[in-house]
Amino acid sequence: MSLNCFFHAPAWLAKHARRFGLTSPLGLARAPYELASSLARAEKLLTPARDDLPSVKPGARVLLVDEQSSEIVSFVLVSPEQSHPENGKLSYLSLLGSQLLGAQIGQRVSVSVLGQAFSFRIVGIDTEH
């Protein structure tokens, strides 16, 4: 699947921003150690990789399938101060963004919001957009 076939990511992100804690860089009830872990993974991912498999890192465009609604969405993973879900920019410290760090194509990630789990499958990663 080509990353050129993006479907309404800004609309999807805006619609689900509160549901997945996308608008707040701290997410919902994020503990300090969780934030530290996300920042450490982001820093590690920004160093040159030795393998050829692309993984999600800050600055990458990610193409996901929302497994609850079967919607295909795309966004760029950015720092908290650049986050703007309505424009397709998702913080890597948000609930969903932090779970995506380091993930690869085909991998599933899930977030739990108020005791309910939501799953996503990564179908594309573009680190050179």
N, C-alpha and C positions, 0 to 999 in steps of 0.2 A: 504494500500500500504506500503510495507516494504521500509525502508530507505536503504536497501542493494542493491536496483536496481537503482543506480545512473546512469544518462546519462551524458556524456561529459560536465560536469559543467565547467571545465577550458576552454574548447573551446568556450562554450557559453558566459562565462564571458569575455573572451578576445575579442570575436567578438563584444559584445555589451558594452564594457567598456566605450568608449567615449559617446555612445548614452545615457547611464544612469548615467554618471558622476561617474563611479565606481572606477576609478583609482585615483582620487583626494580626499583626506580625507575631503576637504571642499566642494566638489560637485560643482555645477554651481550656482554662485550668491547666496550662502547660507548666510543669514543674521546672525549676531552674536547671536541674540535671538533664532534662529532656532538651532544653534549649542549648545547653552546652554540647550535648551529643550531636545535635543537628549542625551546629556551627563547626564542630570538629570534622564531621563528615564532609561538609561543604568545602572546608579548607583542604582536606585530603584530596577531594575530587578535582580541585583546581590545579593540582600538580600533574605534570605529564604522566600519562598512563603507559604501561608497558604492553598491554594487550590491545588487540584490534577491535574488541567488542565495545560499541558505544554504550555509555551509561549516562544516566540523568545527572547533570551537574548544573550549577548556577550558569545561566546564560543559554542553556539548551532549550530548544523548542520541543515540547512533548506532545505526542498524539495519543490520547487515551480513549478507551471505550468505557463508559459508565455502565457497569453491568446491571444496574437496577433499571435503567431506562433504555439501554442499548444505544444511547446517543454517543456520537464520536465528537470529541472536543480536542482543541489544541490551545496551548498557551506557552509562554516563555517563563521559565523559572528565574526570578530576579531577587535582589536583596529587598528587605522589608521597606526601605524608604522609596524604592522604585515600584512597589506593588500597586497595581491598579487593575483589579479583576475585570472591570468593565471594558478595559482596553486589551485584555488577553495577557496580562502580566500578573503572575502569581508569586507570592513570597515563598522562598524556600524555608521559612520558619513557620508557615501556616501548617495546620494539621495535615492537609493533603501534601503540600510541598515538601515537608520534612520527611514524609514516608517515601516520596519518590526519589530522594537523593541516593544515588548509587545503584538504582534499579536499572534493569536492562529490558530490551524488547522481549515481549512474551510474558514477562513477570507480572504477577498480580500484587496489588497493594490494597490495603484497606484502612479505613479510618473509622473510629468509633465516636459517635456523637450522641451524648445522653443515653448511652447504653445500646445504641443501635449501630450495627456495622454496615459500612458501605464499601463495595469493592469496585476496583478499576483494573483494567488490563492495559498494559503499555503496548501500543502497536507501532509506534514510531518515535525516533529520537533524532533530532537534527542539531548537531553541535556547531554547524557552520552556516547558520541562517543569515 
